[in-house]
Structures are given as C-alpha cells and as structure tokens.
Amino acid sequence: MTQERAGAVKFKGNPVALLGPEIKVGSKAPDFRVVDGDLKPVTLADTQGRVRVFSVVPSLDTSVCSIQTAKFNESAIKLSSVDIYTVSVDLPFAQKRWCGAHDATAVKVVSDYQDRSFGLHWGTLLKDLKLLARAVFVVDKEDVVRWVQYVPEVTEEPDYDGALAVVKRLVG
C-alpha cells in the first residue's frame, strides 16, 4: 500500500496529497527507475559515485519549472564534480525539445512518465494530478540524503541557495 500524505503541499493555494514516503535528511536515498532522453533506464545505482542534486518539477513546459531547470543548469556548468538531474513526468521527447530550446546541456533531464517510480519512492507524486510536486534533494556520494525541500506551494521556486550551500559543503 502506497503511503498518502494528505495536504502535504499546496497547488495554486489548494492542499493536495502526495503519494510516497516523506524523505528526511540523513536517510538512505530510495531507488528509482526513470528513463533518459534515449529511453534508456536510469536508476539510483546508475548515478552513484558523485554528489547529486535531484531537482523535481511538474513539467518543463511551465514557467517556474523552466526557471528552476535553467538555474540548476547554470549551477551544473559551474559544479563539474556534481551531477544535477531534473526529474519530471514529461515525455523524453518533450524534455529534449526543452533542453534544445534553452541550451540546457549541463543538467541531466530524466523522465518518470513510465511508472512514476521516482515520485512514489521519493514522495513527490501528486495523487490526483499524476504529476510530480516541486522538490529538491541533495544526495552525497554514499547515497545519504543531505538536503530535502518539498516546496510548500508547487507553483513557487525552491530554495536554490540552501540546496547549493549543502552541495558546496559536500564537494569541499
């Protein structure tokens, strides 16, 4: 049975339920299965060995998600020892189109459209909308979660500075 967290975040001012557990700082990063732009599977194990940021967005084709992904792409350019992933349920073809239109070459964009594995394991799946809630997770090289932000209002931007401060501490 999937855990439901009623009213965990708001979408346009209305409380909405998230499916999946609430991830906490210090916990082991849950596994997931998403696909990249070539429809190849990507799991947690495939990302190991580096500090990672998982920037979760509802859809790249919305303004706040576009801003968030562009800002993390800029950070990824400067942080060569860190992998920054954008996770959404957009089709990989739409993700590729967005990346091409926005010259986003440093962030790794992956899709959770097939089975919502990331959303269900990381507690970001918006129950009724079947989209992912806005969230940011920083995971260290040992797969320990070091930063978590479930953005309280899905239509607002995350705390970039907070997440990146943790990243900078982790990479020294």
C-alpha positions as CSV (number, residue, x, y, z in Angstrom):
1,M,0.0,0.0,0.0
2,T,1.4,3.4,-1.0
3,Q,1.6,6.0,1.7
4,E,-0.6,9.0,1.2
5,R,0.3,12.4,2.8
6,A,-2.9,14.5,2.6
7,G,-2.3,18.2,2.3
8,A,1.5,17.8,2.2
9,V,1.8,20.7,-0.3
10,K,-0.4,23.2,-2.0
11,F,-1.1,23.6,-5.7
12,K,-2.4,27.1,-6.6
13,G,-3.3,27.6,-2.9
14,N,-5.2,24.3,-2.5
15,P,-3.9,21.5,-0.3
16,V,-3.1,18.4,-2.3
17,A,-2.0,14.9,-1.3
18,L,1.4,13.4,-2.1
19,L,1.9,9.7,-2.6
20,G,5.0,8.0,-1.2
21,P,7.1,8.5,1.9
22,E,8.5,11.8,3.2
23,I,12.2,11.6,2.6
24,K,14.3,13.0,5.5
25,V,17.8,14.4,5.8
26,G,20.1,11.6,6.9
27,S,18.0,8.8,5.3
28,K,19.3,6.4,2.6
29,A,18.3,7.6,-0.9
30,P,15.5,5.4,-2.3
31,D,16.0,3.6,-5.5
32,F,14.0,4.6,-8.6
33,R,13.7,3.8,-12.3
34,V,13.3,6.7,-14.8
35,V,14.4,7.0,-18.4
36,D,16.8,9.3,-20.2
37,G,16.3,11.1,-23.5
38,D,17.1,7.9,-25.4
39,L,14.5,5.9,-23.4
40,K,17.3,4.1,-21.5
41,P,16.6,3.3,-17.9
42,V,18.4,5.2,-15.2
43,T,18.4,4.0,-11.5
44,L,19.9,5.3,-8.3
45,A,22.8,2.9,-8.9
46,D,23.5,4.4,-12.3
47,T,24.0,7.8,-10.6
48,Q,26.4,6.7,-7.9
49,G,29.9,8.0,-7.1
50,R,29.2,11.7,-7.2
51,V,27.2,14.3,-5.2
52,R,23.8,14.6,-6.9
53,V,21.0,17.1,-6.9
54,F,17.6,15.8,-7.9
55,S,15.5,18.8,-9.0
56,V,11.9,17.6,-9.3
57,V,9.4,19.6,-11.3
58,P,5.8,19.1,-12.6
59,S,6.5,20.0,-16.2
60,L,9.4,21.7,-18.0
61,D,6.8,23.5,-20.2
62,T,5.6,25.7,-17.3
63,S,7.3,28.9,-16.3
64,V,8.5,28.1,-12.8
65,C,9.8,24.6,-13.9
66,S,11.6,26.2,-16.8
67,I,13.2,28.8,-14.5
68,Q,14.2,26.1,-12.0
69,T,15.8,23.9,-14.6
70,A,17.6,26.7,-16.2
71,K,19.0,27.9,-12.8
72,F,20.2,24.4,-12.0
73,N,21.7,24.1,-15.4
74,E,23.7,27.2,-14.8
75,S,24.9,25.7,-11.5
76,A,25.8,22.4,-13.2
77,I,28.1,24.3,-15.5
78,K,30.0,25.7,-12.5
79,L,29.9,22.5,-10.4
80,S,31.7,20.0,-12.6
81,S,32.1,17.4,-9.8
82,V,28.3,17.3,-9.2
83,D,25.5,15.7,-11.2
84,I,22.3,17.7,-11.3
85,Y,19.2,15.8,-12.5
86,T,15.9,17.3,-13.4
87,V,13.1,14.8,-12.9
88,S,9.6,15.3,-14.4
89,V,6.9,13.2,-16.0
90,D,7.3,15.0,-19.3
91,L,7.9,12.6,-22.2
92,P,11.6,12.3,-23.0
93,F,10.9,13.9,-26.4
94,A,9.4,17.0,-24.8
95,Q,12.4,17.1,-22.4
96,K,14.9,17.0,-25.3
97,R,12.9,19.7,-27.1
98,W,13.0,21.9,-24.0
99,C,16.7,21.4,-23.4
100,G,17.5,22.2,-27.1
101,A,15.4,25.4,-26.9
102,H,17.0,26.5,-23.7
103,D,20.6,25.4,-24.4
104,A,20.4,23.2,-21.3
105,T,23.4,20.9,-21.8
106,A,24.8,20.5,-18.2
107,V,21.7,19.3,-16.3
108,K,20.7,15.7,-16.9
109,V,17.0,15.5,-17.6
110,V,15.1,12.3,-16.9
111,S,11.5,11.2,-17.2
112,D,9.3,9.4,-14.6
113,Y,6.5,9.0,-17.1
114,Q,6.5,5.2,-17.3
115,D,5.6,4.1,-13.8
116,R,6.1,7.2,-11.6
117,S,8.8,5.2,-9.7
118,F,10.7,8.3,-8.6
119,G,7.5,10.1,-7.5
120,L,6.3,7.1,-5.5
121,H,9.7,6.3,-3.9
122,W,10.7,9.9,-3.1
123,G,7.2,11.0,-2.0
124,T,6.7,13.6,-4.8
125,L,3.8,12.2,-6.8
126,L,0.7,14.5,-6.7
127,K,-2.1,12.0,-6.1
128,D,-4.8,13.5,-8.3
129,L,-2.7,15.2,-10.9
130,K,-0.3,12.4,-11.5
131,L,2.5,15.0,-11.9
132,L,5.5,15.4,-9.6
133,A,5.5,18.0,-6.9
134,R,8.3,20.6,-6.9
135,A,11.1,19.3,-4.7
136,V,14.9,19.3,-4.4
137,F,17.1,16.6,-2.9
138,V,20.8,16.6,-2.4
139,V,22.4,13.2,-2.1
140,D,26.0,12.5,-1.2
141,K,28.4,10.0,-2.7
142,E,27.3,7.3,-0.3
143,D,23.6,7.7,-1.2
144,V,22.7,9.6,2.0
145,V,20.2,12.4,1.6
146,R,21.8,15.7,2.8
147,W,19.1,18.2,1.8
148,V,15.4,17.9,1.3
149,Q,12.9,20.6,0.2
150,Y,9.3,19.7,-0.7
151,V,8.3,23.2,-1.9
152,P,5.2,24.1,0.1
153,E,3.4,25.7,-2.8
154,V,4.1,23.8,-6.1
155,T,3.8,27.0,-8.2
156,E,6.7,28.7,-6.3
157,E,10.5,28.3,-6.8
158,P,12.7,26.2,-4.4
159,D,15.5,27.5,-2.2
160,Y,18.3,27.3,-4.6
161,D,20.8,28.9,-2.2
162,G,20.1,26.4,0.6
163,A,20.5,23.4,-1.7
164,L,23.6,24.7,-3.3
165,A,25.2,25.6,0.0
166,V,24.9,21.9,1.0
167,V,26.3,20.8,-2.3
168,K,29.3,23.1,-1.9
169,R,30.0,21.7,1.6
170,L,29.9,18.2,0.3
171,V,32.3,18.8,-2.5
172,G,34.6,20.9,-0.4
